[in-house]
Amino acid sequence: MKHQIKKRNDPNQADHKMRRHLKRHNITKHFKMMKFIFPILMMLIMTAVTIGVLNTVLYGADVETLEVIGRNIFVGLFLLLLFVYMYIFKPHILFDKKHMLMLTIIYLIVIIPSQFLANTSFIWLLPYTLLGMIIALLIDEGLGVLANLVVTIIIVITGNLDISFMLFFIISGSISPVLTSMAKERQKMFYVALYMMAINGALLVFKSILGSSNGFEILTENMIYVLLNPALAVIVTYGSLPLFETIFNLLTPFKLLELTNTNHKLLQRLLLEAPGTYHHSQMVANLAEKAAMDIGANPLLARSGALFHDIGKMKHPFNFTENQNANNPNDQLAPDTSAEIIINHVSDGVKLAKDHKLPKEIIDIIREHQGDAIVYYFYHKAKEHSDGFVIDPGKFKYNGPKPQSNEAAIVMIADCVEAAIKAQSPSDRTMEKITEVIREIIKIKILDYQLVESKLMLKELVIIEKAFIKVYNGMYHERIKYPEVIV
């Protein structure tokens, strides 16, 4: 006992623990500081290029040195404002290297020509519309609006332009990302261009009425430019999207819509090699899309993820119930071997998705749709044949991780619900029993802590339940019995 007390109070041991704690603290602090390096670097590049181009434009002009310095400070402050906004409201963008690199590239593409065009007759061709469109499609709609606001103010102040130009560019440039984010198909971008042309034309006429008009000829010339601006912006946006999608492996609404096309070669393979899984995935996709739409998640992402979530089953299709006829290969295998095949369909799916260059967001849903749940059927089967030996449940658990997004969590629930309902006999598929199954599955996932790492809230789970019931109600509602026809 004395020896134990002495050991517990050993100052060397306490000192060692303190050093280890401080070391861990310093490492954590170091990594937290490291994540700021890339965003700060991007900000410095954006600021340096903007100031460099500005000073090139002002070189030789009749502008005092103090005014030039003031404009340079102004540029830095407004770009800092943009980064502060992202730090508070969009940290997932600020600390994502891919998004920050894209934002920097798009900003430079816009700011460099804008500085040179600001005080010329081509001022109406400033790419303010382009800025909002590309950022809205590739990164975030709200960021597109704010980026346009910041860039417009920088251009107007540093270019010493009239306040009416600033109002024009802010209004027009703020509408373009909103309209663009509503276009879910590439063809709809044509209508975005038409709407923006109408808005620009109306704004120019309004500006001419309120301001000092320089004559009909000038108005006509300017009108040509303001109508040409959104048309060129849509052409450049449409043409550059495949480039950004390929280089950065991005998931735009257009790309998602293409992935939901059943002609995708992976889905065609699934139909031929595992037809039961294919039809199961279609139903899961319908459930997931409806639920995601109702809770305000991304319905296209949920649908796409659901369509591809079980592609890994193609490696051993007949080991899965939905693809079996009379024979079940699992009857000839040990429970742990069958469980290993079932569990590996997740990693097999991830590998297949990577080989076919599916977007990261889809791969994440494939990886997370089973969480770290236990394959209970084969676990209990192993316990029944254990002859008293202890069965390790870890051998029957999926590798995880648990769903990290609302869409992945919805696909997990929809997958289990559809499998459970399909396992019932047709006579048992009444809406009352289907509702019970849906509630029970959601309850099981909550109690098993499978949803804790997603952003789903309890009130959203209620909405998801109702969404699933609506989908099944369209399939299994009571039908009118028609009288027999006597021939």
Secondary structure by P-SEA (a helix, b strand, c coil): caaaaaaaacaaaaaaaaaaaaaaaaaaaaaaaaaaaaaaaaaaaaaaaaaaaaaaaaccccccaaaaaaaaaaaaaaaaaaaaaaacccccccccaaaaaaaaaaaaacaaaaaaacccccccccaaaaaaaaaaacccaaaaaaaaaaaaaaaaaaacccaaaaaaaaaaaaaaaaaaaacccccaaaaaaaaaaaaaaaaaaaaaaacccccaaaaaaaaaaaaaaaaaaaaaaaaaaaaaaaacccccaaaaaaaaccccaaaaaaaaccaaaaaaaaaaaaaaaaaaaaacccaaaaaaaaaaccccccccccccccccccccccccccaaaaaaaaaaaaaaaaaaaaaacccaaaaaaaacccccccaaaaaaaaaaaccccccccccccccccccccaaaaaaaaaaaaaaaaaacccccccaaaaaaaaaaaaaaaaaacccccccccaaaaaaaaaaaaaaaaacccbbbbbccccc
